[in-house]
Amino acid sequence: MVSLSSSPFTQARARTLLARARTAAGIAGGTGRLLALGENAVFGLDDLALVAKVGRAPALRDRAARELAVARRLDGAGIPVVRPADAQVAAQREAVVTVDGHPVTFWQQLAPAVRPAGTADLAPLLRALHDLPASAALAQPAERLPRRDLLAPVEHWLHAAEGLLDPQDTAFLLDRRAELAAAIETLTPALPPGVIHGDALPRNVHVGPEGPVLLDLENVADDLREHDLVTLALSCDRYGVPEPEYLAFTGAYGWDVRDWEGCAVLRGARETASAAWVAQQVPGNPAALAEFRRRVASLREGDAGVRWFAF
């Protein structure tokens, strides 16, 4: 059997991996429609009312397994979250389905959205998550969640575009990563640390007939609650979220992280990670390279108002 492990992670490759994972899991049906292509390729298997997530790299296997475990435990704790398709995929209850080491997970498909999610839909979900005990062991009964290390994958993402990026841009981001990682360790939080979502944005909320549901649990961690709040503050500056929508979020949550003296450090860390993240999309995609350069240039110039575009 030919290994796919050295092939670029394209939609075509992800479909091949998914087809083999479905065979291994005993899932018949059509090929599915692509919903997203990033760290995972996400496919809607509409005929089966399932969603499949195909991990970009074998290194994501442990994270995929933890996401399944976290979803089960948050669901059990009464937090509205997307649910694993355990009833339909018996093999997934014991271990993540893998193909050439790439993790493939299957989820219950949600009912169609009744409207787009807004910032005020995100706030109560985060409040419920943040109200969980700080010591909650969500991954496994005896296992604590990891910290939210935004900067850990930066070098990996940059390496994915090796030879295609300006070496000075790469060096700049690596130096910035080291400086911010050290600064994070000195922060004094305003909120009690504990369970966080890790990528808290309205795009990770689905508003169905029964209300908002939290999606994409792969970055759930045990860390500074401020991580979840800085994410939307940055979106207000960089991605065009209007100030009234941001204020609707802070009003519903009950606090504005911009009033915290450590906000600039976590914001800078997320900016650095977000710039590096685009690099993995650069091979074969000129638009990704242009966006990468836009982000790095704005960081070099210290211009916090330059608009970034979601990718």
N, C-alpha and C positions, 0 to 999 in steps of 0.2 A: 504494500500500500504506500502511495506517495504521500509524504508529509507536506502539510500546508504551512508549517511553522515558520518558514523563511519567506513566505509570500507577503506582499503588501496587503494591508487590511482594507480591502475595497468592499463595496456592496456585493459584488459577485462572489468574492471569497467568503464573506459572511454568510451568504445564502448557502454555499456549499457546506460550510461548517454546521449551519442550522439543519440542513437536510440530513446530515449524518447523525446529528444529535437527536433528531426526531426519530430516526430509525432505532437508535440505541434505547430511546425512551418508550418506544412503541406507540408513537403519535402519528396517525395518518392525516391526510388532508392536503390542502393546497400549499403553495409556496409562501404566502404571506406578503403583506405590503410593508415597505420600509417606512418607519416612523421617525427614526433618528440615526445618525451615524457619527459617533464621537468616541468616548471611551468604550462604549458598547454600540453594537448595531442592534437596534430595537425594531422588531417586526410584529405587526398585528396579524394574528392568525384568526381572522374574523369568522371563518367557518366553524372554528372550535371554541370561540369566545375566550381565546388565550392571547397573551403577549409573550414573546420570547426575547431575551436579552443575550446577545452573543458577545463575550468579552474580547476586547481588542488584543489582549496578550495573555499568555499563560500565567503571568505574575498576578493577574487579577482573580485567580481562582479562590484564594482565601477570602478576599473581600466579597466575592459573590456568595460564598457559603455563609459568611457573617450577615450579609444583607437578608438572606432567607430567614436566618434565625432571629434577627432583630425584628423583621416584619411579623413573625409569628408571636413574639413576645409583646410587641407594641399593640397588636390586635387584641391579644389577651388582656392587656391593661386598659382597653377601652379607647385607645387613640385611633381615630379614623385613618387607616393606612391601606395601601394596596396590599393584596393578599397573595401569597404563593399558591400556585395551582397544585397543591398536594394531592387533592382527590383525583385529579386527572393524570398526574404524573407521579406514579408510585415510586419510581427510582429516585426522584428528587428528595424524598423524605429522608433518605439515608445518606446521600452524597450529591454534590453538584454533578450534573451531566457534563462530561468533558469530551472534546474532540481535539486531538493533537495538543492536549493540555489546555485548550481554550475553554473557559467556563461558559455553559449555556444554562440559563435559568428560565423557568416558565411561570407565568403569573396569570391570575384571573383577570380577564378583560373587564374594564369598568363600563357601566352604562354610558351612552353618549352624554357629553357635557351639555348642561342646560344653558350655560353662558361661559365666557372666558373668566378665569380666576383673576381676582384683583388682590391688591396688597392687603385689604381688610379681611380677605378670606384666609390669608397666610397667618395673620397675627394670632387668632385664637388657637390654631393648631400648634404654633410655636409655644404659646403660653401653656397649653396642656402638656407638651413635651417637656418644657422647662420646669414644670411643677412635679415631674417625677423625682423620686429620691436621687440625690447626687451620687449615691453608691450603687445605683441600679445595675445589675448584671444582665444585660439584654442579649449579648451574643450567645452565651451558653449559661446554664445554671451556675457554674462556678468560674466563669470567665468575665473579666471586666472589658469594657469597650476600650479601644485604643484612643489616643489623643488625636486631635484634628491637626495633623501636620500638613498644612497647605503647601509647604515648600518642598517636601520630600520628593515629589515626582518631577521637579523642575528640570534636573539634569537629564532624566530619562526622556522627557518631552523634547528637549533641545537635541538630544542625540538622534531622535527619530528623523530629524531633518539635517543630519550631518552632511556638510558639503554644499548645502543650499542656502545657509544663513551667513550673514556677515559675521566673521569671527569676533569682531569687536562687540556686536550685539549680544552674542552668546556670552562673552566674558563679562559684559555689563550686567546681564541678568544673574549670572552666577555670583558675582560680587555682591549684588544687591540682595540676593537670597541669603548669603552668609551674614550680612549685616542685620537683616531683619530677623533672622532666626535667633540671633543673639539678643536682639532687643525684645522679642516676645517673652523670653525667659525672665525678664525683669519687670514685666507688667504686674500691676496690682489691680485685680478685677473689681468692678463695682457690684457685680451680681455674683451669687454663689455659683461656683463651677458645677457642672453636671452634664446630663444628657443633652446633646444638641443634634440638629439635623445635619449640619455640615455644608449644605448647599441651599440655603433657605431663600427661595425665590418663588414668585407666583407661577412660573412655568412648571414648578414641581408640585403644584396643587391642581387637582381635578375637581370641578364643581359639578357633581352629578345630581340626580333627582333627590338623593337623600342628604345632600350637603357636601361641603368640601372634604376632600380626601388627600392625604399627604403621599407623595410619590418619591421614587428614587432615594432609597434608604441606604445606599452603599457607603455613604460618608458619615452615617450616624456615629457619634463619638462621645467621649467623656472629657470635656474640656471647658474653656471659657464660654459662657453663654453669649458673650459679646460677639463671638464668631458669627452666630446666626443673624445678628442685628447689623453688623458692619456690611454684610453682603448686600442688603437693600440700600443702605446709605451710599455705597459705591455705585449701585445701579442708578441712583438719582443723579450722581455726578457724571458717570461715564456712558450709560446706556439709554438715557433719555426718559427715565421714569419721572413724571411731573412731580414737582414739590407737593401739590395737594394730595397726590396719591401716597407719597411717602409719609406725609403728616397723618393721613388716614390710618396708615400702618402703626405709627408710633402712638397715636391716640388709642387704637384698639389694644395694642400691647401694653401700653402704660409707661413707656420710657423711650427717650431718644438717645441712642448710643453716641451721637455726635457731641453730647454733653460730657462724655468721658474722656479723660486726658490720654488714655491709651488708644483711642480710636484711630489716630493717624498710623500707628504701627501696624495694627491688624489690617487696616485699609491698604497700606503699602504692601503687605504680604500677599493679600488677595490680588492686587494689581499685578504683582510680579508673577504669581502663579497663573493668572489669566492670560498674561502675555505669552508665557512659555507654553501654555496649553495649546495655543493656536499652531505652534511649530509642528506638532505631529500631523497636522492636516496639510502641511506645505507640499510634501511630495506629490507632484501631479496636479496641484491646485494653485494657480497663480493668485487667485483672490485671497487665499489664506496667507500667502507671502506678503501681499500688500497690507493686509490687516495686521500681521505680525510687525511689520516695519512701522506702521502707524502707532501701534501701542508702545513699542520700544522708544520711538522718537519722542513721544509725549512724556514718557518717564524720564528720559535723559534731560529734557528741557524743563522738567518740574511743572508742567502745565496740567493741572488737575481737571481742567475744563474741556480738554479735547475729547470729542465724542468717539467712543468705540462702538463697533457694530457686532451684534451677537453672531456667533459662528457655529 
